[in-house]
């Protein structure tokens, strides 16, 4: 049985380390492990591959993969794999949502606290060596408590659930939106459908986006919805850049129609130097680092080895993606 690993990325941490294939060979001697350092040889190797580990597989490569039965994505997002040939096939798709969930949730909580306490603005004054106690109080929105604040979580997968637990530990009221509210609250105080987003947006002091990209969620935050947000509310995006209409968000931030935004993801990455987002005082930018941790690939290996054990035993795999829904 052959497993092909092709997880390459310009960012070093997202690349599969060399030891990944070595450990698999050690722990699963019944497997033939092929690990590539890039994508050049995927077409050459995919034909007799039964298990593929990687962020993406082109439709032509998928068509050539006659023995493929399982794809595992080291990412949480799998929209790049959602083409008809794969969706309508019998190939099982799993992702690493539970690997990334707790780490991204920590980052999102950090952004909530940073915005609430006006830390980005305080750091701007620090650069100018200015003791701005009175100015920070006079500016709007003022520094605030997060206890008793309302946070709207859009998406109740692993990130949303992990964030909810942390937010409630800080005394926040959590309301959530998810594709299927019948799946439960995920620990939130109340849960709503995507169709109800417009009516609950005005309640939120913070709006946190952690929903996967699907046809239903692409551009979910647009001009109309930004206008429904509380003027003192903050938008936080740790999902994907395409969840937001960036032109409308830029205008809302320039006009101070919302308090500000903390953005870890953008439609174009890296964010170009000429992007107006860089110069806005009410924007906190982090360079897609919400999931960054030194323990990342140890967690990946734990999940992959558990699922390989299940696969070889003919058992159901963990974190299988519903290909029709896209998550």
N, C-alpha and C positions, 0 to 999 in steps of 0.2 A: 504494500500500500504506500502510495507516494503522497507526501505533503510538500507543497511549494510555498515558500515564504518570499514575498516581494513587497516589503513595506519600507519604501524609501521616501525621503522628504528633505527639503532644503534645511529645515530645522533639525538639528542633531538629535534632540530628544525623541522626535517622532520616528526616527529610523530604528528598525529592529536591530538590536545589538547582535554581534557575532555569536555570543554565547547562547542566544535563544535556540538556534538550530543545534548547537552542541549539546545543550541540556535535553532537548527532545530526543536526540539520538541515544543519549545515555539512559533516559527514563522510558523510552518506547523503542526498544531495539527492533521491533517488528515493522517499524516504519522506515521508508526510504525518505530521507530529509534532504531537500534541495533549498538552500537559502541564497537568494540573489542580492547583490549589492546595489542593483538598479533595476530598471524595467526593460532593458534591451533584450533580454533573453526570455521574457515571459512567453512570447509566441512560440519559441522553440521548446519550452518545457511544459506548457500547459496541456498538451495533447493527452498525456497519460497520467495527469494529476487527478487525484481523488479529493484532496483537501487543499484549499487555497487560503492563505493568510495574507491579507493585504488591504489597502484602503480602497483600491479600485481595480476593476477588470473591464477592459473595453468590450463592447458587444462582439466584435470580430474574434477576440480572444476567447470569449465565453462560448461562441459557436464552435470553436475548435476544441473545446474541453469536453471531449466525448465521455470521459469517465468521471467527471466532476460530480460530487454529491453534496459537498458542504463548503461554504465560504464563510470565513471568519474575518470580520473587520476589526482592527484594533481601535477604531474610532467609535464614538457613540452615534454620530450622524452617518447615515447610509444613503442619502439622497443621490449620491453619484452612482450608485449601483441600481437605481430604480428605473431600469429600462425594460420594455415589455418582454423581451426574450427571457430575462432572468425572473421577472415577476411571475410570469406564467409557467415557469419550469418547476420541476420537482426538487431542485437544488435547495437545500436548507441554508438560510443566511442567519448568522448570529453576529452580535456586536458586543462592544465592551462598555455598555452603559453603566454597569455597576462598578467598573474600574474607575471611571471618571467622575461619577456622581458625587461622592463625598468631597473630593478635592475642589471641584467646580463650585459646589455649595459653599465651602469655606470662603472661596474667593468672592462669591456674590454677597455673603454676609459682611465681608470686609468692606466691600464697596458701599453697602447700605450704611455702615457705621461711619465710613469716611465722609460720605455725603451729609449724613445727619449732623455730624460734628464740624462740618465745613472745613475739613482738613485740606482739600486741594487749594481753597482760597487762602487758608493760613500759610500754606507753603509758598504761595505767590508773594505774600507779604514778607515771609522769611528771606526769600531771595533778595528783596529790596531792603532788608535789615530794618523793617518797620514794625514797631510794637502796635499792632492794630486791634487791640482789645475793643475799643469803642467802635471802630469801623465794622468789625465783624458782627457786633451787636446791632448796629444801625442798618446794615445791609439786609436785604431780603433774598431768600428766606433766612431767618435767624437760625443759629445752632439749636438743635432740638433733641429731645429724648426719643429713643426708638420704642421704649415701653409704651404700650397702648396705641402705637401707630398702626395703621392698616397697610399691609403689603399684599399686593395682588400678584400671585404667581401664575404665569401663563405657561402651562405644561407641567404635568405631574408624573413625569417619569422619575428616574433615579435622582436627577439633580433637583427636581422640584420637591420630591419627598424629603431628601436630605436637607435641603434649604429650609423647608417648613419646620422640621424638628429643631433646627438651630434658631430660627426666628422666634418660635414659640418659647424657647428657653430664655430669650431676651424679653419676653413679655409682649411680643407683637401679636396683633390679630391677623391671621392669614386667611385670605379668600383666594380661591384657586379657579382656574379655567382649565378644562381638559377636554379632549376630543370625545370621550365617552364618560360622562359623569357617573354612569352606573357602575363604573369600576371602583367607586368609593372616593372618600375625601382625601386619601393619602395623608391624613393627619391634620388637614386644614380645618378651620372653623366652619367653612362653607365651601361648596364646590358648584360650579356653573358650567354650562356648555359654551362652546365658541360663539354660538349665536347670541349668547347673553352678555358678551364682552362689553358692548357699548353701554349697557345699562349699569354695569358695576365699575367701570373705569373712574367715574367721578368720586367713588368712595376711597380711592387708594392714595396713600402718601408716597408709596413706592410701587413701581411696576417692574417686575423682574421677568425677563423673557428667557425661558429655558426649554422651549418647545422645539421638536424637530421640524425641519423644513419639509413641508408637503404642499400639494396644490392648495390646500385649505389654509395654510399658515404663511405662505410666502407673502411678504408685504402686509402682514397682519396689523402692524402699526403704521398707519397712513395719516394724511392730513386730518381727516375727519375724526379719527380716534385721538390724535394729539390734542385736538380742540376740545374733546370731552374730558381730558385729564384735568385734575385740580391744578391751578396755577402754581401751587407750592409743591407739586409732586415731582419726583425724580423718576427717570426711566433708566433701567439697568439691563443691558443685553449681554448675556453670557451664552447665548444660543448660537445663532449664525447671523451674519450681516444682512442676508436677504430677507430676514423677518421684518426689516424696517425700511420704509421709504425714506432714504437718507436725505433727499432734497427737502422733503417736508419737515424732517427732523431738524435740519440745519436752520430752516426758516423759523421754526418754533423756538429754537434756542436763541437765535439772534433777536427775536422779538420778545424774549423772556415770557413766552406763553406757558412754559413749564419752568420749574426751578433749575433743572439741569439734567445731565445724563452722565452715566458711567458706561463706557463701551469697551468691551474686550474683543469684539469681532466687527468686521466691516465687509461690505460687498466686495471691495478690492483689497487684497492683502499681499504684501505689506501696504499699509496706508501710505499713499504717495505724499512726498513732502509738501506739495502744493495744495493738499486737501485743506479746506477751511476749518475742518474739525480741530486741527492742531492749535489754532489761534483763539478759539473760543474759551473765555474764562470760566464758563459754566459747564465745561466738559472735562471729565476725567477719563484718560485713555490708558488702557493697558494693552500690550501688544500680543493678544491671543495667548495669554499665559494662565488662564483660569485653571487649566488641567495640569499645569506643570508641577511635577514633584519628583524628587530623586528616587522614590519608590515605585515609579510608574511601571517599569518593565518587570519588576518582581510581581506586581499585581497582575500584569498581563499574563505572565507565565503561570501563575496559580490558576487563573481562569482557563487558559488554553489547555493546561494539563488535565484539569478536571473534566473539561468537555471532551478531550481526546479519550479519556478513560470511559466516559459515557458512550461516545461514538463507537468505540471498539466493542463495547458490551451491548450495543443495539438499544441504548436507552435514550430518552428524550434529552436534548441539549439545553443548557442554561442560556437564557437571554436570546431566545429565537425571535427574529424579526417577523412581524406580520407584513409580508411583502405587499399585500393589497393596501394596507394602511400606510406603509412606508416607515414604520417604526416598531 
